[in-house]
């Protein structure tokens, strides 16, 4: 699936013109790619992911705990 539409968020914006983020972020990604900054963009996104994924996991875990306290079955 690598290199196909939907396989990577950055590719969705840069190659397939799909909007994964906000319109402004999509525009910035396209401009960075046009300026030849794909490697820098990939490094920036990798750093973002390292910080963002744990935050999303914590949010999901907190919401799951609240839902289970209210009777949600796993």
C-alpha positions as CSV (number, residue, x, y, z in Angstrom):
1,X,0.0,0.0,0.0
2,X,3.1,2.2,0.2
3,X,2.9,5.0,-2.4
4,X,-0.8,4.4,-3.0
5,X,-3.5,7.0,-2.3
6,X,-4.3,6.9,1.4
7,X,-1.1,5.1,2.4
8,X,0.6,8.2,4.0
9,X,-1.0,11.5,5.2
10,X,1.8,13.6,3.7
11,X,1.4,11.8,0.3
12,X,-2.4,12.4,0.4
13,X,-1.7,16.1,0.6
14,X,1.3,16.3,-1.7
15,X,0.6,13.8,-4.4
16,X,-3.1,13.0,-4.4
17,X,-4.2,16.5,-3.3
18,X,-6.4,14.9,-0.6
19,X,-7.0,17.0,2.4
20,X,-6.0,15.1,5.6
21,X,-5.4,18.1,7.7
22,X,-6.8,21.6,7.7
23,X,-6.8,23.6,4.4
24,X,-4.0,25.8,5.6
25,X,-1.8,22.7,6.5
26,X,-2.6,21.1,3.2
27,X,-1.5,24.3,1.4
28,X,1.7,24.5,3.4
29,X,2.5,20.9,2.6
30,X,2.0,21.5,-1.1
31,X,4.2,24.6,-1.0
32,X,7.0,22.8,0.9
33,X,7.0,19.9,-1.6
34,X,7.1,22.4,-4.5
35,X,10.1,24.0,-2.9
36,X,11.9,20.7,-2.7
37,X,11.5,20.2,1.0
38,X,10.0,16.6,1.1
39,X,12.9,15.2,3.2
40,X,12.5,18.1,5.7
41,X,8.8,17.6,5.7
42,X,9.1,13.9,6.4
43,X,11.4,14.6,9.3
44,X,9.0,17.2,10.7
45,X,6.1,14.8,10.4
46,X,8.0,12.0,12.0
47,X,8.7,14.2,15.0
48,X,5.1,15.4,15.1
49,X,4.0,11.8,15.1
50,X,6.3,10.9,18.0
51,X,4.7,13.6,20.1
52,X,1.1,13.2,18.8
53,X,0.6,9.5,19.0
54,X,1.1,9.2,22.8
55,X,-1.2,12.2,23.3
56,X,-3.9,10.5,21.2
57,X,-3.4,7.2,23.1
58,X,-3.8,9.0,26.5
59,X,-6.9,10.8,25.3
60,X,-8.4,7.5,24.0
61,X,-7.5,5.7,27.3
62,X,-9.1,8.5,29.4
63,X,-12.3,8.5,27.3
64,X,-12.4,4.7,27.3
65,X,-12.1,4.6,31.1
66,X,-14.9,7.1,31.4
67,X,-17.1,5.1,29.0
68,X,-16.4,1.9,31.0
69,X,-17.2,3.6,34.2
70,X,-20.6,4.4,32.6
71,X,-21.2,0.8,31.7
72,X,-19.5,0.3,28.3
73,X,-18.5,-3.3,27.8
74,X,-15.1,-3.9,26.3
